[in-house]
Structure formats: C-alpha cells, structure tokens
Amino acid sequence: MTKKDVAKQYISFLEQGYTEGIIALFTEEGQVSSPIYGEKRADIFYENLKADTLNSKLELKGIFEDENSNKIAIHFNYIWTLKNKSTVEFDVVDIIEFNSNHKIVHLQIIYDTVKSRALVNV
C-alpha cells in the first residue's frame, strides 16, 4: 500500500467510525496531536474521539504528498455530530508522518477550534 492509499483508507475509516481500522494504520506507539484532545497515543485518542462522536461526515478536498519526506497532508471538510447531538462543521488539515513501512508514526490535526471547543467537554 502506498502512503496515499493509507491516507484514503484513514479518511474512509474515520467517516465510518471504524476505530480498530484506524488504529491498525498506526505504529504501536503512534501519536496524534489534536487541538481539542492534546497529544495522545493513537489508540487512546481514537477511543476518546469515538466516545464523543455520534456521527462523522467527511468530504475529501485533497491529498498532498511531500516528495522529500515521509509526510502527506490531507485536506477535508468534517461534519462532526457529538453524542450530545450537537453538530459542528469545519475544514481540517491532517499532516501524517509515516515510517518506512507506511505505518503512521504521527498525525497532526490542524483546524480552528472556535466552534468545536465549546461543544466538547475534555
């Protein structure tokens, strides 16, 4: 699988809420940096996200690969419905860093939290 294949699979799993599939894309110690949840190991981050999420709808806007590194950026629109039935919509850029086996080592989530921060109790 290429890095782009992994990125597309990540987006698909995220929209489906398929936590186990997402976690399998990461190395065992893979990390996620999130503006809402902070820095966490991937398995903990996605379990926290799942606990807060009722539904996710994503629209992929682009995948951008840096040919001089092991990084890809994914740009997408995220409509996030929380368990309390509040919905927030925002654009996201995820920067994914891979190891040599195309497993995710680190995922940096970038988005404006002004709308979502008040809805999530963390």
C-alpha angles and dihedrals in degrees: 000000000000125000089255090053090053090048092052091047090050091054091047093049092046092054091047092049088235097158096173091054092050093049090050089061090063132074114253091263096035115149136213124204111202131177090223105033100030126217113338140154108267097248092053094044095052093045088052091048091048091051090056098040130088096170141350128203118188133188113195112222099176150327117225121193124201104217092199096057143028092262136112129184120213119199117197145150113244125202104190122191111193126211089257086061093248113139128207129180126201143146117256136195115199116193110203123197116198135198120228091275092056093252115141113254097174136005119195114198116205124188142122108269098193093109100033102042093071091051098052121070105209 
